[in-house]
Amino acid sequence: MAASSTMNVKAIGDDNDALSVDFRDFITALDARQVEFVLIGEYSVGAYGVIRATAIVDRLYRRSPANVARLCDALRDFGALRNVIDAESLLTPDTVIMFGSPPHRIDLPGDI
């Protein structure tokens, strides 16, 4: 017998959506460009029912040349400033790209 899940999954935009419009727009741009990423940090634990106050959304992306090229395209689509769209920096280990200001800051670590 298959295990059943009690997690209530909501689509982006449903009532009580915890993500701001900017965060949703950025996720939409990442998805449209097929960027490989995972949501990490405080927002990610909210999916498990642990609510933590945060003003930052962290997205860990695959640091490969092809994925970074797609990420740069998504950043352009989203309207990020030119100094944020830097493939060389995005490919550099131990680098975190941050843009925006709390409560809408987005962090892009290439590794953890």
C-alpha positions as CSV (number, residue, x, y, z in Angstrom):
1,M,0.0,0.0,0.0
2,A,1.4,3.4,-1.0
3,A,2.1,5.9,1.8
4,S,-0.2,8.9,1.7
5,S,1.0,12.5,2.2
6,T,-0.9,14.9,4.4
7,M,1.0,17.9,3.0
8,N,-1.4,20.5,1.4
9,V,0.3,21.6,-1.8
10,K,-0.8,24.9,-3.2
11,A,-0.1,26.4,-6.6
12,I,1.8,29.7,-6.7
13,G,-0.8,32.5,-6.3
14,D,-3.2,30.6,-4.1
15,D,-4.6,32.3,-1.0
16,N,-2.1,32.6,1.9
17,D,0.8,32.3,-0.5
18,A,3.9,33.2,1.5
19,L,6.0,34.3,-1.5
20,S,6.1,37.9,-2.5
21,V,5.2,38.8,-6.1
22,D,8.9,39.4,-6.8
23,F,9.9,36.0,-5.5
24,R,7.2,34.3,-7.6
25,D,8.2,36.3,-10.7
26,F,11.8,35.2,-10.3
27,I,10.8,31.6,-9.8
28,T,8.6,31.9,-12.9
29,A,11.6,33.3,-14.9
30,L,13.8,30.4,-13.7
31,D,11.2,27.8,-14.6
32,A,10.6,29.4,-18.1
33,R,14.4,29.1,-18.8
34,Q,14.6,25.6,-17.3
35,V,17.2,26.6,-14.8
36,E,18.2,23.8,-12.4
37,F,17.8,25.1,-8.9
38,V,16.4,24.3,-5.5
39,L,14.9,26.6,-2.9
40,I,17.0,26.5,0.3
41,G,17.0,28.4,3.6
42,E,14.1,29.6,5.7
43,Y,11.5,29.6,2.9
44,S,12.2,26.0,2.1
45,V,11.5,24.7,5.6
46,G,8.1,26.4,5.4
47,A,7.0,23.6,3.1
48,Y,7.4,21.3,6.1
49,G,5.3,23.4,8.4
50,V,8.2,25.2,10.2
51,I,7.6,28.9,9.9
52,R,10.6,31.2,10.2
53,A,10.7,34.9,9.7
54,T,13.0,35.8,6.9
55,A,13.4,38.6,4.3
56,I,15.6,36.6,2.0
57,V,15.0,33.8,-0.5
58,D,17.9,31.6,-1.3
59,R,18.1,29.5,-4.4
60,L,20.9,27.0,-4.9
61,Y,21.7,26.6,-8.7
62,R,23.7,24.0,-10.5
63,R,27.0,25.6,-11.3
64,S,27.5,24.3,-14.8
65,P,28.2,26.5,-17.9
66,A,24.9,25.5,-19.6
67,N,22.8,26.1,-16.5
68,V,24.5,29.4,-15.7
69,A,23.8,30.6,-19.2
70,R,20.1,29.8,-18.6
71,L,20.3,31.5,-15.2
72,C,21.7,34.7,-16.9
73,D,18.8,34.6,-19.4
74,A,16.3,34.3,-16.5
75,L,18.0,37.1,-14.7
76,R,17.7,39.3,-17.8
77,D,14.0,38.3,-18.2
78,F,13.4,39.2,-14.5
79,G,15.0,42.6,-15.0
80,A,18.1,42.1,-12.8
81,L,20.7,44.8,-13.1
82,R,23.7,44.2,-15.4
83,N,26.2,43.9,-12.5
84,V,24.2,40.9,-11.2
85,I,24.2,39.1,-14.6
86,D,27.8,37.9,-14.5
87,A,28.4,34.3,-15.8
88,E,32.0,34.3,-14.6
89,S,31.0,35.2,-11.0
90,L,28.1,32.7,-11.1
91,L,30.6,29.9,-12.1
92,T,33.1,30.8,-9.4
93,P,33.1,28.5,-6.4
94,D,32.3,30.0,-3.0
95,T,30.5,33.0,-4.6
96,V,27.1,34.2,-3.6
97,I,25.3,36.7,-5.8
98,M,22.9,38.9,-3.8
99,F,20.5,41.4,-5.2
100,G,17.5,43.3,-4.0
101,S,16.9,44.6,-0.5
102,P,15.0,42.9,2.4
103,P,12.3,42.0,2.5
104,H,12.8,41.1,-1.1
105,R,16.4,40.1,-1.3
106,I,17.4,37.2,-3.5
107,D,20.6,35.2,-2.8
108,L,22.1,32.9,-5.4
109,P,24.7,30.6,-3.8
110,G,26.4,28.2,-6.3
111,D,27.3,25.8,-3.6
112,I,26.7,25.2,0.1
